[in-house]
Amino acid sequence: MLDFRPVIYVLGWITCAMAIILCIPAVIDILHGDLEWEAFIGSGLVAAFFGGAAIVGHRPKGRLGLDIRQAFLVTILGWIVVGVLASFPFLHVGIGITDAVFESVSAITTTGSTVLTNLDTLAPGILLWRGILQWVGGIGIIAIAILILPLLRVGGMQLFKIESSDTSEEKTFNAMRTVISLVSIYFVLTFACAILYLAFGMNLFDAITHAMTTLSTGGFSNHDQSFGFFDDYRLHWTATVFMALGAVPFVLYLRMLRGKADALVIDQQVRVFIGFLIVSSVLLALWLMHQRELDFLTALTLTSFNITSVVTTTGFASEDYTTWGSGAVGVFLVLMFVGGCSGSSTGSIKIYRHIIVFNLVRIHLRRLVSPNRVIPLRFNGKKVPRDVTDSVLAFLTVFVGTISLFTVALTFMGLDLTTAYSASITAITNVGPGLGDVIGPSGNFSTLPDAAKWLLSFAMLAGRLEVLALLVAFDPDFWRT
């Protein structure tokens, strides 16, 4: 029988951590003279009570250990517990439980879809809370992608086990040292981003919150105009660079710090990722110059920012790119399926899966001509095991099927096809804004039916957990001894 005690124990520590984090926006509101601090303190006390009870009541007698089923449960329930706890402060800004859960799940999964309006008038504590949730969600995603999903063999992520590294030093890394190193790098990049934002004209509060939502590739802004609120192109280029940095495998930063200076350059998925961003940005800039009679630098700034935002699943918008014409809308719809690199804070399909599928198709075509030809599938110069390709293909099948099911379900809830389809995509890929007048870059999810918001909240969690990690809990064999 599945032993839930270690699972509840770990969830207790996660809940207590949330209680501590809830104190940060409370302090900001106290200093600012807003009564919203009471919501954060109250939520923190509730989290501390239940978290402490879970720790005391389920403390293991020996060393804590999790088998594969318990690891799946911790991964799934951890995101759900944090999403629910994080929703409590949102109840105090005049929205119901449905909208509060939607906003918190969107934040912690770094999706960036929002139901809040008049952001410019909200108390600083709640704006900071949105940024903190995305920042914490970003590092949580990175840690899970590097430490847990490879061990759970989800979606081909077993290709990126840390212990398979070439250097003996990295083979001896334990999980705690890895997490500390990841958090340190994440913090330094966030700090650097905030400093540049501040230097180029943002106020201190905007610089801090936007730095957190940039590195986490989350996309929440303090303003209804999103990043379009800021006119200085230096800010747009800074965001573009740091969104891309947040979409790079963080384990490569570790390798660079340990002496492999060319770790980013030699990695295949990083080269494809950066190359794709450059080519697509330049081509769309040339097209935009023709459509709107812009100079090349202005057009390139617009396309680079918005393309990088969508590809990295950040969700910032410097302007409503759906007004660029039908061709641009089609391009951005496709870009939602791209994603960043494995081991980053991004969502969607991710570059390495595109590379593997592309090579699989190329090998299949060659075998049609030469059936007896032996062509090994390689990634980063290494032969790809069969179980990795099976996992990738299973992921893509479930990924596309899930989008289809959610689209049909949303149409039965009264949404038009464009809104339903783009909402399903943006939720599962964790991009943020959808397409159309309702949920497009200049729109908002607040007008959607409550049932649709609950369904999309589930979709955001499914996308963040790479779909398969959540789907496994619905398999009856998972619960059998």
C-alpha positions as CSV (number, residue, x, y, z in Angstrom):
1,M,0.0,0.0,0.0
2,L,1.2,3.5,-0.9
3,D,2.7,5.2,2.2
4,F,1.5,8.8,2.3
5,R,3.4,9.9,5.4
6,P,6.6,11.0,3.6
7,V,4.5,12.8,1.1
8,I,2.6,14.7,3.8
9,Y,5.8,15.5,5.6
10,V,7.4,17.1,2.6
11,L,4.2,19.0,1.8
12,G,4.3,20.3,5.4
13,W,7.7,21.8,4.8
14,I,6.5,23.4,1.5
15,T,3.5,24.9,3.3
16,C,5.7,26.3,6.1
17,A,8.0,27.8,3.4
18,M,4.9,29.5,1.9
19,A,4.1,30.9,5.4
20,I,7.5,32.6,5.6
21,I,7.2,34.0,2.0
22,L,3.8,35.4,2.8
23,C,5.5,37.8,5.3
24,I,7.4,39.6,2.6
25,P,4.4,41.4,0.9
26,A,2.9,41.9,4.4
27,V,6.0,44.0,5.4
28,I,5.7,46.0,2.2
29,D,2.0,46.8,2.8
30,I,2.8,47.8,6.4
31,L,5.5,50.2,5.3
32,H,3.2,51.5,2.6
33,G,0.3,52.0,5.1
34,D,-2.1,49.5,3.4
35,L,-4.4,47.3,5.4
36,E,-3.8,44.4,2.9
37,W,-1.0,43.2,5.2
38,E,-3.7,41.6,7.4
39,A,-4.6,39.2,4.5
40,F,-0.9,38.1,4.1
41,I,-0.4,37.6,7.9
42,G,-3.7,35.7,8.2
43,S,-2.8,33.5,5.3
44,G,0.7,32.9,6.7
45,L,-0.7,31.8,10.1
46,V,-3.0,29.4,8.4
47,A,-0.2,28.0,6.3
48,A,2.1,27.7,9.3
49,F,-0.5,25.9,11.4
50,F,-1.3,23.2,8.8
51,G,2.3,22.9,7.7
52,G,3.6,22.5,11.2
53,A,0.9,19.9,12.0
54,A,1.9,18.0,8.9
55,I,5.6,18.0,9.9
56,V,5.1,17.0,13.5
57,G,2.4,14.4,12.8
58,H,4.3,12.7,10.0
59,R,8.0,13.0,10.9
60,P,9.8,10.0,9.6
61,K,11.6,7.8,12.1
62,G,14.7,7.3,10.0
63,R,16.1,9.1,7.0
64,L,13.5,10.5,4.6
65,G,13.2,8.6,1.4
66,L,10.7,8.8,-1.5
67,D,10.0,6.0,-4.0
68,I,9.0,6.9,-7.5
69,R,5.2,7.0,-6.7
70,Q,5.7,9.2,-3.7
71,A,7.9,11.5,-5.8
72,F,5.1,11.8,-8.4
73,L,2.7,12.7,-5.6
74,V,4.9,15.3,-4.0
75,T,5.4,16.9,-7.4
76,I,1.7,17.0,-8.2
77,L,0.3,17.8,-4.8
78,G,3.1,20.4,-4.2
79,W,1.9,22.6,-7.0
80,I,-1.7,22.2,-6.0
81,V,-1.1,23.0,-2.4
82,V,1.0,26.1,-3.2
83,G,-1.7,27.2,-5.8
84,V,-4.4,27.0,-3.2
85,L,-2.5,28.7,-0.4
86,A,-1.3,31.4,-2.7
87,S,-4.9,32.3,-3.6
88,F,-5.9,33.4,-0.1
89,P,-4.5,37.0,-0.3
90,F,-6.2,37.6,-3.7
91,L,-9.6,37.2,-2.0
92,H,-9.0,40.5,-0.4
93,V,-8.9,42.5,-3.6
94,G,-12.5,42.0,-4.4
95,I,-12.5,38.8,-6.4
96,G,-14.1,35.4,-5.7
97,I,-12.5,32.1,-5.0
98,T,-12.5,31.1,-8.7
99,D,-10.6,34.2,-9.8
100,A,-8.3,33.9,-6.8
101,V,-7.3,30.4,-7.6
102,F,-7.0,31.1,-11.3
103,E,-4.6,34.1,-10.5
104,S,-2.5,32.1,-8.1
105,V,-2.2,29.0,-10.3
106,S,-1.3,31.3,-13.3
107,A,1.3,32.9,-11.1
108,I,3.0,29.8,-9.6
109,T,3.0,28.0,-13.0
110,T,4.5,31.2,-14.5
111,T,1.7,31.2,-17.1
112,G,1.0,34.9,-16.8
113,S,-2.7,34.9,-17.6
114,T,-4.6,37.3,-15.3
115,V,-8.2,38.1,-14.2
116,L,-7.2,41.3,-12.4
117,T,-7.9,44.7,-13.8
118,N,-6.8,48.2,-12.9
119,L,-3.4,46.8,-11.9
120,D,-1.9,50.3,-11.6
121,T,-4.2,51.1,-8.6
122,L,-3.6,47.9,-6.6
123,A,-1.7,47.9,-3.3
124,P,2.0,47.2,-3.7
125,G,1.8,44.1,-1.5
126,I,-0.5,42.2,-3.9
127,L,1.6,43.3,-6.9
128,L,4.7,42.1,-5.2
129,W,3.0,38.8,-4.3
130,R,2.2,38.2,-7.9
131,G,5.9,38.7,-8.7
132,I,7.1,36.6,-5.8
133,L,4.9,33.7,-6.9
134,Q,6.2,33.7,-10.4
135,W,9.8,34.0,-9.1
136,V,9.3,31.1,-6.7
137,G,7.5,29.1,-9.4
138,G,10.3,29.7,-11.8
139,I,13.0,28.3,-9.6
140,G,10.7,25.5,-8.6
141,I,10.2,24.6,-12.2
142,I,13.9,24.6,-12.9
143,A,14.7,22.4,-9.9
144,I,12.0,19.9,-10.8
145,A,13.1,19.8,-14.5
146,I,16.7,19.2,-13.5
147,L,16.4,17.0,-10.4
148,I,13.0,15.2,-10.5
149,L,11.6,14.9,-14.1
150,P,14.7,13.1,-15.4
151,L,14.4,10.5,-12.6
152,L,10.7,10.1,-13.3
153,R,11.5,9.7,-17.0
154,V,8.8,12.2,-18.0
155,G,8.6,13.3,-21.6
156,G,12.2,12.4,-22.5
157,M,13.7,14.4,-19.7
158,Q,15.8,11.3,-18.7
159,L,18.1,12.6,-21.4
160,F,19.3,15.3,-19.0
161,K,20.2,13.4,-15.8
162,I,22.9,15.3,-14.0
163,E,24.8,12.2,-13.1
164,S,25.3,11.5,-16.8
165,S,27.6,14.5,-17.1
166,D,31.1,14.1,-18.4
167,T,33.0,15.5,-15.4
168,S,33.5,13.6,-12.2
169,E,32.9,16.7,-10.1
170,E,29.3,17.0,-11.4
171,K,28.7,13.3,-10.8
172,T,29.3,13.9,-7.1
173,F,26.8,16.8,-6.8
174,N,24.1,16.0,-4.3
175,A,20.6,17.5,-4.7
176,M,21.0,20.1,-2.0
177,R,24.2,21.6,-3.4
178,T,22.6,21.6,-6.8
179,V,19.5,23.5,-5.5
180,I,21.6,26.0,-3.7
181,S,23.7,26.6,-6.8
182,L,20.6,27.0,-8.9
183,V,19.0,29.5,-6.5
184,S,22.2,31.5,-6.3
185,I,22.5,31.8,-10.1
186,Y,18.8,32.6,-10.4
187,F,19.1,35.3,-7.8
188,V,22.2,36.9,-9.4
189,L,20.5,37.0,-12.8
190,T,17.4,38.5,-11.2
191,F,19.5,41.1,-9.4
192,A,21.4,42.0,-12.6
193,C,18.1,42.4,-14.5
194,A,16.6,44.6,-11.7
195,I,19.8,46.8,-11.7
196,L,19.5,47.4,-15.5
197,Y,15.8,48.0,-15.3
198,L,16.5,50.6,-12.6
199,A,19.3,52.2,-14.6
200,F,17.1,52.5,-17.7
201,G,14.3,54.3,-16.0
202,M,12.0,52.0,-14.0
203,N,11.3,52.9,-10.4
204,L,12.7,50.6,-7.8
205,F,9.4,48.7,-7.2
206,D,8.8,48.1,-10.9
207,A,12.4,47.1,-11.4
208,I,12.3,44.4,-8.7
209,T,8.9,42.9,-9.6
210,H,9.5,42.9,-13.3
211,A,13.0,41.4,-12.9
212,M,11.3,38.5,-10.9
213,T,8.7,38.0,-13.6
214,T,11.3,38.3,-16.4
215,L,13.8,35.7,-15.2
216,S,11.0,33.3,-14.2
217,T,9.5,33.8,-17.8
218,G,6.2,34.5,-16.0
219,G,5.1,37.8,-17.6
220,F,3.1,39.4,-14.8
221,S,3.3,43.2,-14.9
222,N,2.3,45.9,-12.5
223,H,0.5,47.7,-15.3
224,D,-2.6,47.0,-17.5
225,Q,-0.5,47.9,-20.5
226,S,2.0,45.1,-19.6
227,F,5.5,46.1,-20.8
228,G,4.0,48.6,-23.2
229,F,3.7,50.9,-20.2
230,F,7.5,51.5,-20.7
231,D,8.6,53.6,-23.7
232,D,12.3,53.2,-23.4
233,Y,13.6,50.7,-25.9
234,R,16.6,49.9,-23.7
235,L,14.1,48.4,-21.2
236,H,12.6,46.3,-24.0
237,W,16.0,45.0,-25.1
238,T,17.0,44.3,-21.5
239,A,13.8,42.2,-21.0
240,T,14.4,40.4,-24.3
241,V,17.9,39.4,-23.2
242,F,16.9,38.2,-19.7
243,M,13.8,36.4,-21.0
244,A,16.2,34.4,-23.2
245,L,18.6,33.9,-20.3
246,G,15.7,32.5,-18.3
247,A,15.0,30.1,-21.1
248,V,18.5,28.5,-21.2
249,P,19.2,25.3,-19.2
250,F,20.4,26.5,-15.8
251,V,22.6,23.4,-15.4
252,L,24.8,24.9,-18.2
253,Y,25.4,28.0,-16.0
254,L,26.6,25.6,-13.3
255,R,29.0,24.0,-15.8
256,M,30.3,27.4,-16.9
257,L,31.0,28.3,-13.2
258,R,32.9,25.0,-12.9
259,G,35.3,25.8,-15.7
260,K,33.4,24.8,-18.9
261,A,33.3,28.3,-20.4
262,D,31.9,27.1,-23.7
263,A,29.0,25.1,-22.1
264,L,26.3,27.4,-23.7
265,V,28.0,27.6,-27.1
266,I,28.4,23.8,-27.6
267,D,24.9,22.8,-26.4
268,Q,22.8,21.9,-29.4
269,Q,19.4,23.1,-28.1
270,V,20.8,26.5,-27.0
271,R,22.3,27.0,-30.5
272,V,19.0,26.1,-32.1
273,F,17.0,28.2,-29.6
274,I,19.1,31.4,-30.1
275,G,19.2,30.9,-33.9
276,F,15.5,30.4,-34.1
277,L,14.9,33.6,-32.1
278,I,17.2,35.7,-34.3
279,V,15.9,34.4,-37.6
280,S,12.3,34.6,-36.8
281,S,12.7,38.1,-35.3
282,V,14.6,39.5,-38.3
283,L,12.2,38.0,-40.8
284,L,9.1,39.3,-39.0
285,A,10.8,42.7,-38.6
286,L,11.3,42.9,-42.3
287,W,7.6,42.0,-42.9
288,L,6.5,44.5,-40.2
289,M,8.6,47.3,-41.9
290,H,6.6,46.7,-45.1
291,Q,3.3,46.5,-43.3
292,R,3.6,49.6,-41.0
293,E,6.4,51.6,-42.7
294,L,8.7,51.4,-39.6
295,D,12.5,51.7,-39.6
296,F,14.3,48.5,-39.1
297,L,15.5,49.1,-35.5
298,T,12.0,49.9,-34.3
299,A,10.5,46.9,-36.1
300,L,13.3,44.6,-34.8
301,T,12.7,45.8,-31.2
302,L,9.0,45.1,-31.5
303,T,9.5,41.6,-33.0
304,S,12.4,40.5,-30.9
305,F,10.7,41.4,-27.7
306,N,7.3,39.9,-28.5
307,I,8.7,36.8,-30.2
308,T,11.1,36.1,-27.4
309,S,8.2,36.7,-24.9
310,V,6.0,34.1,-26.6
311,V,8.7,31.5,-27.4
312,T,10.0,31.6,-23.8
313,T,6.3,31.5,-22.6
314,T,6.9,34.7,-20.6
315,G,3.7,36.5,-21.8
316,F,4.9,40.1,-21.7
317,A,3.5,42.3,-24.6
318,S,4.9,45.6,-25.7
319,E,1.9,46.1,-27.9
320,D,-1.0,44.1,-29.3
321,Y,0.7,42.0,-31.9
322,T,-2.6,40.7,-33.1
323,T,-3.1,44.1,-34.8
324,W,0.0,43.4,-37.0
325,G,-2.1,41.5,-39.5
326,S,-3.4,37.9,-40.1
327,G,0.1,36.7,-41.0
328,A,1.5,37.8,-37.7
329,V,-1.3,36.2,-35.8
330,G,-0.6,32.9,-37.5
331,V,3.1,33.2,-36.6
332,F,2.4,33.8,-33.0
333,L,0.0,30.9,-32.8
334,V,2.8,28.6,-34.0
335,L,5.4,30.3,-31.7
336,M,3.3,29.2,-28.7
337,F,4.2,25.6,-29.4
338,V,8.0,26.2,-29.4
339,G,9.1,26.8,-25.9
340,G,12.6,27.3,-24.5
341,C,15.2,24.7,-23.4
342,S,15.0,21.8,-21.0
343,G,16.0,22.7,-17.4
344,S,14.8,26.3,-17.7
345,S,11.7,28.0,-16.4
346,T,9.9,27.9,-19.7
347,G,6.9,25.8,-20.7
348,S,5.5,24.4,-24.0
349,I,7.0,21.6,-26.0
350,K,10.7,22.8,-25.7
351,I,13.5,22.9,-28.2
352,Y,15.1,19.5,-27.5
353,R,11.8,17.7,-28.3
354,H,11.6,19.6,-31.6
355,I,15.1,18.5,-32.4
356,I,14.5,14.9,-31.6
357,V,11.3,14.7,-33.6
358,F,12.9,16.5,-36.6
359,N,15.8,14.0,-36.6
360,L,13.4,11.1,-36.2
361,V,11.5,12.2,-39.3
362,R,14.7,12.8,-41.2
363,I,15.9,9.3,-40.3
364,H,12.6,7.8,-41.3
365,L,12.7,9.5,-44.7
366,R,16.2,8.2,-45.4
367,R,15.2,4.7,-44.4
368,L,12.3,4.8,-46.9
369,V,15.0,5.1,-49.6
370,S,17.5,2.7,-47.9
371,P,15.5,0.3,-45.7
372,N,18.6,-1.5,-44.4
373,R,20.5,1.6,-43.6
374,V,21.4,2.0,-39.9
375,I,21.2,5.6,-38.8
376,P,21.6,6.3,-35.1
377,L,19.6,9.2,-33.6
378,R,22.0,11.7,-31.8
379,F,21.5,14.7,-29.6
380,N,24.5,16.8,-28.5
381,G,26.7,14.3,-30.2
382,K,25.4,11.4,-28.1
383,K,23.2,8.5,-29.2
384,V,19.7,8.9,-27.9
385,P,18.3,5.8,-26.1
386,R,15.1,4.3,-27.4
387,D,13.2,5.1,-24.2
388,V,13.8,8.8,-24.7
389,T,12.3,8.8,-28.1
390,D,9.3,6.8,-26.9
391,S,8.8,9.3,-24.0
392,V,9.0,12.3,-26.4
393,L,6.5,10.8,-28.8
394,A,4.2,9.9,-25.9
395,F,4.4,13.4,-24.6
396,L,3.7,15.0,-28.0
397,T,0.7,12.7,-28.5
398,V,-0.8,13.5,-25.1
399,F,0.1,17.2,-25.4
400,V,-1.8,17.6,-28.7
401,G,-4.7,15.4,-27.5
402,T,-5.0,17.5,-24.3
403,I,-5.2,20.7,-26.2
404,S,-8.0,19.2,-28.4
405,L,-10.0,18.0,-25.5
406,F,-9.8,21.3,-23.6
407,T,-10.7,23.2,-26.7
408,V,-13.9,21.2,-27.2
409,A,-14.8,21.5,-23.5
410,L,-14.3,25.3,-23.6
411,T,-16.6,25.6,-26.7
412,F,-19.3,23.8,-24.8
413,M,-18.9,26.5,-22.1
414,G,-19.9,29.2,-24.6
415,L,-16.5,30.4,-25.8
416,D,-15.9,31.1,-29.5
417,L,-13.5,28.7,-31.3
418,T,-10.6,31.3,-31.5
419,T,-10.9,32.0,-27.8
420,A,-11.3,28.4,-26.8
421,Y,-8.4,27.1,-28.9
422,S,-6.0,29.8,-28.0
423,A,-7.0,29.6,-24.3
424,S,-6.3,25.9,-24.3
425,I,-2.9,26.4,-26.0
426,T,-1.8,29.3,-23.8
427,A,-2.8,27.5,-20.6
428,I,-1.1,24.2,-21.4
429,T,2.0,25.8,-22.9
430,N,2.0,28.4,-20.0
431,V,2.4,31.3,-22.4
432,G,-0.1,33.7,-20.8
433,P,-2.1,35.8,-23.4
434,G,-4.1,34.1,-26.0
435,L,-5.5,35.4,-29.3
436,G,-8.7,37.3,-30.2
437,D,-10.4,40.3,-28.6
438,V,-11.3,38.5,-25.3
439,I,-8.0,37.0,-24.1
440,G,-5.5,38.5,-26.5
441,P,-2.4,40.6,-25.5
442,S,-4.7,43.6,-24.8
443,G,-7.5,41.5,-23.2
444,N,-8.1,39.7,-19.9
445,F,-9.5,36.4,-18.7
446,S,-11.9,38.0,-16.2
447,T,-14.9,37.7,-18.5
448,L,-14.6,34.0,-19.0
449,P,-17.2,31.7,-17.2
450,D,-16.2,30.3,-13.9
451,A,-16.2,26.8,-15.2
452,A,-13.8,27.8,-18.0
453,K,-11.4,29.4,-15.4
454,W,-11.4,26.2,-13.3
455,L,-10.7,24.1,-16.4
456,L,-7.9,26.4,-17.5
457,S,-6.4,26.3,-14.0
458,F,-6.2,22.6,-14.3
459,A,-4.7,23.0,-17.8
460,M,-2.0,25.3,-16.5
461,L,-1.1,22.8,-13.8
462,A,-1.1,20.0,-16.4
463,G,1.2,22.0,-18.7
464,R,3.6,22.9,-15.9
465,L,3.8,19.2,-14.9
466,E,4.6,18.2,-18.5
467,V,1.1,16.7,-18.8
468,L,2.4,13.1,-18.3
469,A,3.4,13.7,-14.7
470,L,-0.1,14.7,-13.9
471,L,-1.8,12.1,-16.1
472,V,0.1,9.2,-14.3
473,A,-2.0,9.9,-11.2
474,F,-5.2,8.9,-13.2
475,D,-3.8,5.5,-14.0
476,P,-5.3,2.8,-11.7
477,D,-2.0,0.9,-11.7
478,F,-0.4,3.9,-9.9
479,W,-2.5,3.3,-6.8
480,R,-2.0,-0.5,-6.7
481,T,0.6,-2.1,-4.5
